[in-house]
């Protein structure tokens, strides 16, 4: 079973200088490494060619973002399993072995994420994926090890393998056949949450997504787009609405109604805390969603007609119990 490690990059030369060497070291020349470059202007490709001649470079003609960037670049990658790896991730020794063992053993496993810890504070889980992703009834994503922006310390409380709802795009292993059959990422997302949309479609198609704790990586997070950037707020709110409209099978209009209320409360919080650009980002996200409703409804009909019935057992209430208390306490 052939694995290809594929990094998406845009103007990330500083990150490549820091994280390519550990990747090459812990790869032991066993797997091909690719960098898909989204038309960087910072000499990223020149640096790779000069210092890592064995790494293959795929150059996109413009910055396609995460979703289309991968969709286009992966057309040129020949492998059974793809590891989609952010350029701000530090891998560790033997990080690949448990992942590939699972793929070889269980044909129903389509996607896997490792334990993702924070690079800057390595005793704590990372925001992007932590110990595996889930989603509440209204479509708000969260993780074991992370509720909203509250990160747990890794005390081995999630040291067991398990099925999850979504795997983090920071380090996502996926069977290429499944990726291709599901038409890859939804390019309208551009950045953020496209992996959740894809994972939901994976589950609908009858496959499993897993978290394997014996594989461990460290993620910087916010390296391309900072967590406090209003653009990130825009993408998160808009793409979350895209995701649940496309994929939620039951009670969509009820969910959207209550979601509008919750988003409105978050907007009021931003107003009261003088985060006006984030408030504006939420408003823009909602109007961008309204414009796309006809397209999303068509996609929804396609998804639900082509995949067997599925309403995830992972849509549980743990998130609700902590959501507002922890959100407004920060």
C-alpha positions in Angstrom: 0.0 0.0 0.0 1.6 3.2 -1.2 1.5 6.4 0.9 2.2 9.9 -0.4 2.7 12.8 2.0 1.3 16.0 0.4 1.8 19.5 1.9 -0.2 22.5 0.8 1.9 25.7 0.8 1.4 29.4 0.2 4.2 31.7 1.1 5.3 29.4 3.9 9.0 29.4 3.5 9.7 30.0 7.2 7.5 27.0 8.1 9.1 24.9 5.4 12.6 25.7 6.8 11.4 24.6 10.3 9.3 21.5 9.5 10.5 19.8 6.3 13.7 18.4 7.9 11.8 16.5 10.7 9.4 15.2 8.1 12.2 13.9 5.9 14.0 12.5 8.9 11.0 10.6 10.2 10.0 9.4 6.7 13.2 7.4 6.3 12.9 7.7 2.5 10.0 5.3 2.5 7.2 7.5 1.1 7.1 10.1 -1.6 6.7 13.7 -0.3 5.0 16.3 -2.4 4.5 20.1 -1.9 1.6 21.6 -3.7 2.5 25.3 -4.0 -0.3 27.8 -4.4 1.7 30.3 -6.5 4.0 31.5 -3.6 5.9 34.7 -4.0 8.5 34.0 -1.2 10.9 31.6 -2.9 9.3 28.6 -1.3 9.8 26.4 -4.4 13.4 27.5 -4.9 14.2 26.7 -1.3 12.7 23.2 -1.6 14.6 22.5 -4.9 17.9 23.6 -3.4 17.6 21.8 -0.1 15.3 18.9 -0.6 15.7 17.7 -4.2 13.8 14.4 -3.5 10.6 16.3 -2.6 8.4 16.7 -5.6 6.8 20.1 -6.3 3.4 20.6 -7.9 2.9 24.3 -8.8 -0.6 25.7 -9.1 -0.9 28.8 -11.3 -2.6 30.8 -8.5 -3.6 30.7 -4.9 -6.5 28.2 -4.9 -6.7 28.0 -1.2 -6.8 24.7 0.7 -9.8 23.0 -1.0 -9.1 23.6 -4.7 -5.4 23.7 -4.1 -5.5 20.1 -3.0 -8.1 19.1 -5.6 -5.9 20.3 -8.4 -2.6 19.1 -7.0 -3.7 15.6 -6.0 -4.5 14.9 -9.6 -0.8 14.5 -10.1 -0.1 12.3 -7.1 -0.1 8.5 -7.5 -0.8 6.7 -4.2 -3.2 4.5 -2.4 -3.3 6.6 0.7 -2.8 10.4 1.0 -1.5 12.2 4.0 -2.7 15.8 3.7 -0.3 17.7 5.9 -0.2 21.4 6.8 3.1 23.1 6.4 3.1 24.1 10.1 3.0 20.5 11.4 6.0 18.8 13.1 5.9 15.0 12.8 7.4 12.6 15.3 9.1 9.2 15.2 6.9 6.3 13.9 4.0 8.6 13.3 3.1 6.8 10.1 3.2 3.1 11.2 0.0 2.8 13.2 -1.9 4.7 10.5 -0.9 2.5 7.7 -1.4 -0.6 9.8 -5.1 0.4 10.3 -5.6 1.0 6.6 -4.1 -2.4 5.8 -6.2 -4.1 8.4 -9.6 -2.5 8.0 -10.9 -1.8 4.5 -13.9 0.2 5.9 -11.6 2.8 7.4 -11.4 5.7 4.9 -9.8 8.5 6.9 -7.6 8.8 10.0 -6.1 11.6 12.1 -3.3 11.3 14.7 -3.3 12.9 18.1 -2.6 16.6 17.4 -0.9 18.5 20.1 0.0 22.2 20.2 3.5 23.0 19.0 4.0 26.0 21.3 2.7 24.2 24.4 3.4 20.5 23.8 1.6 19.2 26.9 -1.7 20.5 25.5 -4.0 19.5 22.7 -4.2 21.7 19.6 -7.2 23.6 18.5 -7.2 22.0 15.0 -8.4 18.5 15.7 -7.0 17.6 19.1 -8.1 14.1 19.9 -10.7 13.8 17.1 -13.6 15.9 15.9 -17.3 15.8 16.5 -20.3 18.0 15.8 -23.2 19.1 17.9 -26.9 19.0 16.8 -26.7 22.6 15.4 -23.6 21.8 13.4 -21.0 23.5 15.6 -17.7 21.5 15.5 -15.7 20.6 18.6 -13.1 18.0 19.6 -12.1 15.7 22.4 -9.4 17.8 24.0 -10.8 21.1 22.8 -14.2 22.8 23.4 -14.4 26.1 21.5 -11.0 27.7 22.4 -10.5 25.9 25.7 -7.6 23.4 25.3 -7.1 20.4 27.6 -3.8 19.2 28.9 -2.8 15.8 27.5 -3.0 13.5 30.5 -3.5 10.4 28.4 -7.2 10.8 28.9 -7.7 10.1 25.1 -5.1 7.4 24.7 -7.4 5.0 23.0 -8.4 4.4 19.4 -11.9 5.4 18.4 -14.3 6.4 15.7 -14.8 10.1 15.2 -17.1 12.4 13.1 -14.3 14.4 11.4 -10.6 14.3 11.1 -8.5 17.5 11.1 -7.3 18.9 7.8 -4.0 19.8 9.5 -3.0 16.1 9.3 -5.5 14.0 7.4 -4.8 10.5 6.1 -7.4 9.4 3.5 -7.7 6.6 0.9 -7.3 8.3 -2.5 -10.0 6.2 -4.1 -12.5 7.5 -1.5 -11.3 11.1 -2.0 -11.7 10.8 -5.8 -15.1 9.0 -5.6 -16.5 11.8 -3.4 -15.1 14.5 -5.7 -12.6 15.7 -3.1 -13.1 19.0 -1.2 -15.9 21.4 -2.0 -14.0 24.2 -3.7 -16.5 26.9 -2.7 -15.2 26.6 0.9 -11.7 27.9 -0.1 -10.4 27.5 3.4 -11.7 26.1 6.7 -14.2 23.3 7.4 -13.8 21.7 4.0 -12.5 18.6 5.8 -15.6 18.4 8.0 -17.8 18.5 4.9 -15.8 15.8 3.2 -15.8 13.7 6.4 -19.6 13.9 6.6 -19.8 12.6 3.1 -17.4 9.8 3.9 -19.6 8.7 6.8 -22.7 9.0 4.6 -21.0 6.7 2.1 -20.6 4.0 4.7 -17.0 4.3 5.7 -15.4 5.0 9.0 -13.2 7.8 10.3 -10.8 7.1 13.1 -8.5 8.7 15.7 -5.3 6.8 16.5 -3.5 8.0 19.6 -0.2 6.2 19.0 0.5 8.5 16.0 1.3 12.0 17.3 2.1 15.4 15.6 2.5 19.0 16.8 0.6 21.8 15.1 1.5 25.5 15.2 -2.0 26.7 14.1 -3.0 30.0 12.6 0.2 30.1 10.6 -1.4 31.1 7.4 -4.5 32.8 8.8 -4.4 33.9 12.5 -7.2 32.6 14.8 -8.1 36.2 15.6 -8.3 37.3 12.0 -11.8 38.4 10.9 -11.3 36.5 7.6 -11.1 33.3 9.6 -14.3 34.3 11.4 -16.0 34.8 8.0 -14.9 31.5 6.6 -15.8 29.6 9.8 -19.4 31.0 10.0 -20.1 30.8 6.3 -18.6 27.4 5.7 -20.4 26.0 8.8 -23.7 27.1 7.3 -22.6 25.5 4.0 -21.8 22.2 5.7 -25.0 21.7 7.6 -27.2 22.8 4.7 -25.5 20.3 2.3 -25.3 17.4 4.7 -27.8 17.5 7.5 -30.7 15.1 6.7 -33.2 15.9 9.3 -34.8 19.1 10.7 -32.6 21.4 8.5 -34.9 24.5 8.8 -35.2 24.0 12.6 -31.4 23.8 12.9 -30.9 26.8 10.8 -33.4 28.8 12.8 -31.7 28.1 16.1 -28.3 28.5 14.5 -29.2 32.0 13.4 -30.2 32.8 17.0 -26.9 31.4 18.4 -24.9 33.2 15.7 -26.8 36.4 16.6 -25.8 36.0 20.3 -22.2 35.6 19.3 -22.5 38.7 17.2 -23.9 40.6 20.2 -20.9 39.4 22.2 -18.6 40.7 19.6 -20.5 44.0 19.6 -20.3 44.4 23.4 -16.5 43.5 23.4 -15.9 46.0 20.6 -14.8 43.4 18.1 -16.6 45.1 15.3 -14.6 43.5 12.5 -15.6 40.1 13.7 -19.2 41.2 14.0 -19.1 42.4 10.4 -17.5 39.1 9.4 -20.5 37.2 10.8 -22.9 39.5 8.9 -21.0 39.0 5.7 -20.9 35.3 6.2 -24.6 35.1 6.5 -25.3 37.1 3.4 -22.8 35.0 1.5 -24.7 32.0 2.6 -28.1 33.4 1.6 -26.8 34.0 -1.9 -25.6 30.4 -2.2 -28.7 28.7 -0.9 -30.0 27.6 -4.4 -26.7 25.9 -5.1 -26.5 24.3 -1.7 -30.0 22.9 -1.9 -29.0 21.2 -5.2 -25.9 19.8 -3.6 -28.0 18.6 -0.6 -30.4 16.7 -2.9 -27.4 15.2 -4.7 -25.6 14.1 -1.5 -28.8 12.7 0.2 -29.9 10.8 -3.0 -26.5 9.2 -3.7 -25.6 8.1 -0.2 -27.6 5.9 2.2 -29.5 7.4 5.1 -27.3 8.6 7.9 -27.8 11.0 10.8 -24.6 10.7 12.9 -24.7 9.3 16.4 -21.9 11.8 17.0 -24.3 14.8 17.0 -24.4 14.8 20.8 -24.9 17.4 23.5 -21.6 17.5 25.2 -20.7 20.7 23.3 -23.9 22.5 24.5 -23.2 21.9 28.1 -19.9 23.9 27.9 -20.4 26.2 24.9 -21.8 29.4 26.3 -20.1 29.2 29.8 -16.7 28.8 28.3 -17.2 31.1 25.4 -18.3 34.1 27.5 -15.7 33.4 30.2 -12.9 34.2 27.8 
